[in-house]
Amino acid sequence: MALDGPYFSDLLLLAFYLSGLRFSPNLTAQEREDRSARYMKLVMNMIMEELSKPCSIPTARESNAARRKIAASKVSYRPP
């Protein structure tokens, strides 16, 4: 997984950290709880940021409007 590659996200990396914390033999239970709470706070902040942005997934209405625009431009085009 390359950093900033097409299949990388900070959220995915934090999910790996969180799942890895559960099985870390080098941490006490208190350290696990503290780190889990810190990573969960980061995850929740990232989710809140994404939810506050406009939708980045094209909707059916947007794609229909784009199709109509393309179709209209093809109809009005007349070859020389």
FENFEN-V724480 format. One record per residue. N is the residue number from 1. SS is DSSP state (@ for helix, = for strand, . for the rest). OMEGA is omega in radians with two decimals (999 if undefined). NEAR is the number of other ideal C-beta (glycine too) atoms within 12 Angstrom. Layout:
# FENFEN-V724480
N_SS_OMEGA_NEAR + N_SS_OMEGA_NEAR
This chain:
# FENFEN-V724480
1_._-3.13_12 + 2_._3.08_9 + 3_._-3.13_11 + 4_._3.07_10 + 5_._-3.07_10 + 6_._-3.10_8 + 7_._-3.11_10 + 8_._2.95_14 + 9_._3.11_19 + 10_@_3.12_20 + 11_@_3.10_21 + 12_@_3.12_17 + 13_@_3.12_22 + 14_@_3.08_25 + 15_@_3.07_20 + 16_@_3.13_18 + 17_@_-3.11_22 + 18_@_3.14_25 + 19_@_3.11_16 + 20_@_3.13_18 + 21_@_-3.09_25 + 22_._-3.04_17 + 23_._-3.11_12 + 24_._-3.12_16 + 25_._-3.06_11 + 26_._-3.10_10 + 27_._3.01_16 + 28_._3.14_12 + 29_@_3.14_13 + 30_@_3.11_10 + 31_@_3.09_15 + 32_@_3.14_23 + 33_@_-3.13_16 + 34_@_-3.13_15 + 35_@_3.11_23 + 36_@_3.13_24 + 37_@_3.13_16 + 38_@_-3.14_18 + 39_@_3.10_26 + 40_@_3.09_21 + 41_@_3.09_16 + 42_@_3.14_21 + 43_@_-3.12_25 + 44_@_3.09_17 + 45_@_3.12_17 + 46_@_3.13_21 + 47_@_3.13_18 + 48_@_3.09_13 + 49_@_-3.12_13 + 50_@_-3.14_17 + 51_@_-3.14_12 + 52_@_3.12_10 + 53_._3.02_11 + 54_._-3.11_10 + 55_._3.13_11 + 56_._3.12_9 + 57_._-3.13_11 + 58_._3.12_13 + 59_._3.14_12 + 60_@_-3.13_10 + 61_@_3.14_12 + 62_@_-3.10_15 + 63_@_3.06_13 + 64_@_3.11_13 + 65_@_3.12_14 + 66_@_3.11_15 + 67_@_3.13_15 + 68_@_3.13_14 + 69_@_3.13_14 + 70_@_3.14_14 + 71_@_3.13_13 + 72_@_-3.13_12 + 73_@_3.10_12 + 74_@_-3.12_12 + 75_@_-3.08_10 + 76_@_-3.12_10 + 77_._3.07_10 + 78_._-3.13_7 + 79_._-3.12_5 + 80_._999_3
